């Protein structure tokens, strides 16, 4: 495996992704596109709880020609753990990969799902489109707006199906409520407020250290700036660091704001204002733990 050069990591992929399929706000992972052997073969990239949710979802479709013959994660301990769990469901052990590029080189894989940290979403999706794979990518679609635009361009250029993990849109109760509100059941609705109260403890301060042998931290960093490993990055608290995540508004907030937009039948905002900060304790996190966006 060649070492990643961060200066050119995104450059070559983004330049190649400049001009048909539709990027949709999805109700769930795509299915219905068949390969040459009439089976849809997927690889789930990024495991732990959300990534393995993808696996379980698709294995429920096993009788409909869907299979998950491969898994990918930069942590071999997690990879082996979830490969064992999948083997019990599937009846056969899946292939395992640490490097996403190995998955994309496999012509038998039709599609991938992406449940990596946010900073990997754009590059993984663009590479997959270039490799002829369809994609389901978790929210937020990208780490920043400019990346999202390049992702749309890549999907269209390479004629791929790409879906985004705004799966609450498919909940029958939520859909019915939104339809009734739009129909006027509670009158003229001109405003929506979305509240997210998450109990988030202080993450403290973790000192730089050598990555454990089962974690490929260089691959985990991917397109992000090079920096020392510490335990507040891998595997969850990356959400609260600007180089990798987008804070709570890019985590739970994405779903809540999307449902407000869906219920009001609005597209994109014409103005945005936001304020907040990290209050209540001092820790290593960088993103706001208290924020209001209008």
C-alpha distance (Angstrom), angle and dihedral (degrees) to the residues before:
residue distance angle dihedral
X1 . . .
X2 3.77 . .
X3 3.77 118.6 .
X4 3.80 113.5 -106.5
X5 3.78 117.3 -111.2
X6 3.79 103.7 -145.7
X7 3.80 94.0 -160.7
X8 3.80 91.3 64.1
X9 3.81 99.7 23.9
X10 3.80 96.6 104.5
X11 3.78 98.4 19.6
X12 3.81 99.8 77.3
X13 3.80 94.2 42.5
X14 3.80 95.5 45.6
X15 3.80 93.6 47.2
X16 3.80 90.3 52.1
X17 3.80 92.1 49.8
X18 3.78 101.8 70.0
X19 3.73 112.5 121.8
X20 7.78 142.0 17.6
X21 4.33 129.2 35.9
X22 3.75 117.8 58.2
X23 3.77 127.8 -104.6
X24 3.78 102.2 -136.0
X25 3.79 135.6 -168.7
X26 3.74 94.0 -115.8
X27 3.74 136.5 -142.7
X28 3.79 89.9 -153.4
X29 3.80 143.5 -39.4
X30 3.79 113.7 -33.3
X31 3.75 121.3 -102.8
X32 3.77 134.4 167.2
X33 3.81 98.9 68.8
X34 3.77 109.7 111.9
X35 3.76 130.1 -158.5
X36 3.77 127.6 -138.3
X37 3.79 91.3 -78.8
X38 3.84 92.9 48.9
X39 3.78 91.0 -112.2
X40 3.79 126.2 108.0
X41 3.79 109.4 -134.6
X42 3.81 116.4 -165.3
X43 3.75 139.3 -175.5
X44 3.79 120.2 -154.9
X45 3.80 111.4 -144.3
X46 3.80 116.2 -156.8
X47 3.78 115.2 22.8
X48 3.79 136.9 -164.3
X49 3.80 117.1 97.8
X50 3.82 102.8 -30.2
X51 3.77 96.2 37.3
X52 3.79 91.8 49.5
X53 3.81 88.6 49.6
X54 3.80 84.7 65.2
X55 3.79 90.1 51.9
X56 3.81 93.5 50.6
X57 3.81 91.8 46.3
X58 3.79 93.0 53.8
X59 3.78 95.0 42.8
X60 3.81 87.8 59.4
X61 3.81 84.1 65.4
X62 3.80 92.4 52.8
X63 3.79 91.4 114.2
X64 3.80 90.1 53.8
X65 3.77 96.1 60.2
X66 3.81 99.9 -87.0
X67 3.79 122.9 131.6
X68 3.80 137.0 173.3
X69 3.82 103.0 -151.0
X70 3.82 95.7 161.4
X71 3.81 142.0 42.0
X72 3.78 130.1 -167.7
X73 3.81 131.3 -160.8
X74 3.81 136.3 143.5
X75 3.82 90.4 -131.2
X76 3.81 110.8 75.1
X77 3.80 92.1 -165.8
X78 3.80 91.0 58.4
X79 3.79 90.8 39.9
X80 3.80 92.8 55.5
X81 3.82 92.1 44.3
X82 3.79 94.7 53.7
X83 3.80 94.1 38.5
X84 3.81 86.4 59.5
X85 3.79 91.6 50.1
X86 3.80 91.8 47.9
X87 3.80 91.6 48.6
X88 3.83 89.3 59.5
X89 3.81 91.5 52.0
X90 3.79 96.4 39.4
X91 3.77 100.4 38.3
X92 3.80 92.3 -128.1
X93 3.78 134.3 63.0
X94 3.83 114.5 -103.4
X95 3.78 125.6 -131.8
X96 3.79 112.0 -98.5
X97 3.80 127.9 -146.8
X98 3.78 133.1 -177.2
X99 3.81 94.0 -170.2
X100 3.81 117.7 60.8
X101 3.79 89.9 -150.4
X102 3.79 89.9 68.4
X103 3.81 89.0 57.0
X104 3.79 92.6 49.3
X105 3.81 90.8 51.5
X106 3.83 89.8 57.4
X107 3.80 106.6 96.8
X108 3.81 91.7 -164.9
X109 3.83 92.0 66.8
X110 3.82 110.8 90.4
X111 3.80 100.5 -176.2
X112 3.78 143.6 1.5
X113 3.78 134.2 -147.6
X114 3.79 118.5 -145.3
X115 3.81 121.6 -146.2
X116 3.79 97.5 154.4
X117 3.81 126.9 125.9
X118 3.81 111.8 -67.7
X119 3.80 96.2 -102.8
X120 3.82 90.1 65.3
X121 3.83 97.7 50.0
X122 3.80 98.7 88.4
X123 3.78 99.3 44.5
X124 3.81 94.7 43.2
X125 3.80 91.4 49.6
X126 3.82 94.7 45.5
X127 3.79 92.3 47.7
X128 3.81 90.3 48.7
X129 3.81 91.9 51.9
X130 3.79 90.1 49.2
X131 3.80 88.6 51.5
X132 3.82 91.9 52.4
X133 3.81 96.6 -106.3
X134 3.80 126.9 136.8
X135 3.80 115.0 -130.5
X136 3.79 143.8 -145.4
X137 3.81 108.9 -168.9
X138 3.78 125.8 -173.0
X139 3.78 122.0 -122.1
X140 2.90 135.1 -57.3
X141 3.79 89.3 51.3
X142 3.78 89.7 -146.3
X143 3.77 143.5 2.6
X144 3.81 91.8 -115.4
X145 3.81 138.9 9.5
X146 3.81 96.7 -104.9
X147 3.81 90.6 55.9
X148 3.80 90.5 51.3
X149 3.79 91.2 55.0
X150 3.80 91.1 52.0
X151 3.80 89.4 50.0
X152 3.82 91.2 54.9
X153 3.80 89.5 48.9
X154 3.82 91.3 50.3
X155 3.81 93.1 50.4
X156 3.80 91.4 50.5
X157 3.78 95.9 43.5
X158 3.80 94.1 50.0
X159 3.82 94.4 35.6
X160 3.80 95.1 -124.7
X161 3.79 131.8 156.3
X162 3.81 108.9 -119.9
X163 3.80 124.6 179.6
X164 3.79 129.2 -173.3
X165 3.80 123.8 -140.5
X166 3.79 100.7 -110.2
X167 3.78 87.8 126.5
X168 3.80 96.2 155.7
X169 3.80 85.8 79.5
X170 3.80 88.0 73.1
X171 3.81 95.4 55.0
X172 3.83 104.7 115.3
X173 3.81 93.4 -144.1
X174 3.80 93.5 50.1
X175 3.80 92.2 45.3
X176 3.82 91.7 50.5
X177 3.80 91.9 48.1
X178 3.80 91.8 49.6
X179 3.80 91.8 48.8
X180 3.82 91.9 50.3
X181 3.79 92.9 47.6
X182 3.78 90.9 50.6
X183 3.81 88.6 48.7
X184 3.82 89.5 58.4
X185 3.80 102.5 -106.1
X186 3.83 90.5 146.8
X187 3.79 96.9 29.5
X188 3.78 131.2 -105.6
X189 3.80 106.3 -9.8
X190 3.78 111.6 -158.0
X191 3.80 101.8 158.0
X192 3.79 140.0 36.4
X193 3.78 129.0 -166.3
X194 3.79 120.9 -159.6
X195 3.78 117.5 -161.7
X196 3.80 125.3 -163.6
X197 3.79 118.0 -176.9
X198 3.78 109.7 176.6
X199 3.78 122.7 173.0
X200 3.79 102.2 -128.4
X201 3.77 117.5 175.3
X202 3.78 123.4 -151.8
X203 3.80 111.3 -82.8
X204 3.80 91.6 -151.4
X205 3.78 121.0 -153.6
X206 3.79 123.8 -53.5
X207 3.79 120.0 -164.0
X208 3.82 123.7 -133.7
X209 3.79 111.4 -91.5
X210 3.78 141.6 162.4
X211 3.82 111.7 -78.9
X212 3.80 113.7 -108.5
X213 3.81 112.4 -100.5
X214 3.81 92.6 -110.0
X215 3.85 93.5 58.4
X216 3.82 121.6 77.5
X217 3.78 94.7 -153.4
X218 3.81 93.4 176.5
X219 3.79 89.8 60.9
X220 3.80 90.9 42.2
X221 3.82 89.6 57.3
X222 3.81 90.7 48.3
X223 3.82 108.3 152.0
X224 3.81 94.0 0.7
X225 3.82 122.5 101.6
X226 3.78 114.1 -82.0
X227 3.79 113.2 -101.7
X228 3.81 140.4 149.1
X229 3.78 121.5 -72.9
X230 3.79 119.2 -111.6
X231 3.78 132.5 166.8
X232 3.81 94.0 -110.5
X233 3.81 89.4 70.7
X234 3.78 105.3 47.6
X235 2.99 117.5 82.4
X236 3.81 117.1 -4.6
X237 3.76 116.5 -10.2
X238 3.82 92.2 70.1
X239 3.83 82.9 94.9
X240 3.81 88.4 78.0
X241 3.82 97.4 51.6
X242 3.81 120.2 83.7
X243 3.81 96.8 -137.8
X244 3.80 92.0 59.8
X245 3.80 112.2 18.4
X246 3.79 142.3 26.3
X247 3.78 102.5 -131.4
X248 3.78 124.0 -115.3
X249 3.81 93.0 -42.4
X250 3.80 88.0 61.5
X251 3.79 91.0 44.1
X252 3.82 116.7 41.8
X253 3.80 92.0 -3.9
X254 3.78 92.7 69.0
X255 3.80 91.5 63.3
X256 3.80 95.4 45.2
X257 3.79 95.3 47.3
X258 3.81 90.8 46.1
X259 3.81 92.1 53.3
X260 3.81 90.6 50.0
X261 3.80 89.5 50.2
X262 3.81 91.3 46.6
X263 3.81 93.2 48.9
X264 3.81 93.3 48.1
X265 3.82 88.9 45.4
X266 3.79 90.9 -127.1
X267 3.79 130.0 147.3
X268 3.80 119.6 -158.2
X269 3.81 126.0 -15.1
X270 3.79 120.8 -108.6
X271 3.82 92.9 -152.5
X272 3.79 132.8 25.0
X273 3.79 130.1 -170.8
X274 3.80 126.0 177.0
X275 3.78 138.0 172.4
X276 3.77 135.7 174.6
X277 3.76 145.0 104.2
X278 3.76 146.2 -156.2
X279 3.78 106.3 -72.3
X280 3.80 140.5 166.1
X281 3.79 99.4 41.5
X282 3.78 140.8 21.6
X283 3.75 116.0 -116.2
X284 3.77 142.3 137.6
X285 3.80 95.1 -84.6
X286 3.80 118.9 111.1
X287 3.80 107.7 -169.7
X288 3.85 123.2 82.6
X289 3.78 118.4 -85.7
X290 3.81 88.9 -170.3
X291 3.79 118.5 44.2
X292 3.79 142.1 153.3
X293 3.80 120.6 -160.5
X294 3.82 124.4 -173.3
